Amino acid sequence: MTEMIEKPGRESSQRPPERMDGPFLEYELLAQIELLRREDAYQHGRNSKTLAKYPDFCIVLTVMKGGTRIQQHTAAGRISVHTVGGHIRMHVGAKLLDLPAGRLLVLDRSIPHDVEAVEESAFLLTLASLEGRI
């Protein structure tokens, strides 16, 4: 699993619980990004919110201040990282991948990677699992 899911302290305890499953979920991403940036957790460099969570599928919205980093970690299932604002970089093995806004990266299971925000950034992390648990 990724660090963003394993460490629920990165998600703010200030916000009321919201539905994360059901037949459909809809979000205004720009509004969600602004809300995350206003929460106290963002003052420490980053903040996250799980938007959708099912036993085999999860989507997390993360905002990061420029110059902050998520240390190297792996995910048990396949993931995608879609930069929706700003510019992030990811070290994947020996490669350094630039992911400015609008870029999408897909990684197979158990690939070590980190995330660095080049500037104030927001990205969607999607986790999938064939085992039925994330």
VENTA-V209838 format. One line per field, one symbol per residue. ss: DSSP state (H for helix, E for strand, C for the rest). A space follows every 10 residues. Layout:
ss = ???
//
This chain:
ss = CCHHHHCHHH ECCCCCCCCC CCCCCCCCHH HHHHHHHHCH HHHHCEEEEE EEEECCEEEE EEEECCCCEE EEECCCCCEE EEEEECEEEE EECCEEEEEE CCCEEEECCC CCEEEEECCC EEEEEEEECC CCCC
//
